[in-house]
Amino acid sequence: MNAAGVQLVSVTHEFKFEAPDGKKRKADALDAEGVLTVATHYPNNRANAFLDWFRYSDNSIDGQSKKKAYSLVESGLLDTLEAGTVKCLQQIHAYLFGGLYDFAGQIRAKTISKGGTIFCRAEYLMHNLRLIEQMPDSSFDEIVNKYVEMNVAHPFMEGNGRSTRIWLDLLFKRRLKRCVDWSKIDKRHYLEAMRRSMTDSTFIRALLKGAMTPDIDDREIFLKGIDYSYYYEQDE
């Protein structure tokens, strides 16, 4: 409070938020400048990761790719693709990363690893992808098995998770008239379940089953799913 008796606050002082009961309730909140000030001076290394997320740039590869993912869902192009095929996954990847990576939509020719995990060796990759494509995908368990195997294959140099989650949802939508509400799946639980799925798919199966929804025509479900899909890929 200054000498004139006026208290200086942000423009979000007593901001009206909508509560779960639908009523508007007043609460103080920080504006963008305030958030950056607090995060910059907060004595915790994780603040840096938060700042990267808060300053998320539409000009970054992820930013541009995310906009392409929104466009892919909105365009109706997904409905023209042959669900469950390698070509379908390549088309999704090419759409998301075209103009951003020179290998967009191309099956990798190099062996890659992540976090100590070595994915399918390049010399066996095309053979394994043909086998995965032939896997049955008419039931929930069969679709999850196919998804897990595609993750083990990791056919692209980058962008596998973001592409394959859209591929998975398309499979669920076509075969079961269901999709995943990714907002119901915690990031750490998902990443741990995917790590375990290399030898045991029990955990990812349970996570996906608990997040299934029949709202396959709900635009918000898919757009929110893209937000979470890209969030899963951000380093902490």
Long-range contacts (C-beta under 8 A, 24 or more apart in sequence): 10-34, 46-236, 49-234, 49-235, 49-236, 52-234, 53-234, 61-97, 61-100, 61-101, 62-230, 62-233, 62-234, 64-99, 64-100, 65-96, 65-97, 65-100, 65-159, 65-162, 65-230, 66-226, 66-227, 66-230, 68-95, 68-96, 68-97, 68-98, 69-96, 69-162, 69-166, 69-226, 69-229, 69-230, 70-223, 70-226, 72-96, 72-166, 73-219, 73-222, 73-223, 73-226, 74-219, 78-166, 78-170, 81-170, 83-137, 83-167, 83-170, 83-171, 83-173, 83-174, 83-175, 84-133, 84-137, 84-146, 84-167, 84-171, 84-174, 84-175, 85-133, 86-129, 86-130, 86-132, 86-133, 86-155, 88-167, 88-170, 89-150, 89-155, 89-163, 89-164, 89-167, 90-155, 92-163, 92-166, 92-167, 93-156, 93-159, 93-163, 96-159, 96-162, 96-163, 96-166, 97-158, 97-159, 101-157, 101-158, 101-159, 103-156, 103-157, 103-158, 104-159, 106-156, 107-155, 107-156, 108-154, 108-155, 108-156, 108-157, 110-157, 112-154, 112-157, 114-154, 115-195, 117-195, 117-198, 119-152, 119-153, 119-154, 120-152, 120-153, 120-154, 125-153, 125-155, 128-153, 129-153, 129-155, 137-171, 137-175, 138-175, 139-175, 139-176, 140-172, 140-176, 140-209, 140-212, 141-205, 143-168, 143-171, 143-172, 143-175, 143-176, 144-201, 144-204, 144-205, 144-208, 145-201, 146-171, 147-171, 147-204, 148-197, 148-201, 148-204, 151-194, 151-197, 152-197, 152-198, 161-229, 161-232, 161-233, 162-229, 162-230, 162-233, 165-225, 165-229, 166-226, 166-229, 169-222, 169-225, 172-212, 173-216, 177-214, 177-216, 178-212, 178-213, 178-214, 178-216, 179-212, 179-213, 179-215, 179-216, 179-221, 179-222, 179-225, 180-208, 180-211, 180-212, 180-213, 180-225, 181-211, 181-212, 181-213, 181-215, 181-221, 181-224, 181-225, 182-211, 182-224, 182-225, 182-228, 182-229, 183-224, 183-225, 183-228, 184-210, 184-211, 185-210, 185-211, 185-228, 187-228, 187-231, 187-232, 190-232, 191-232
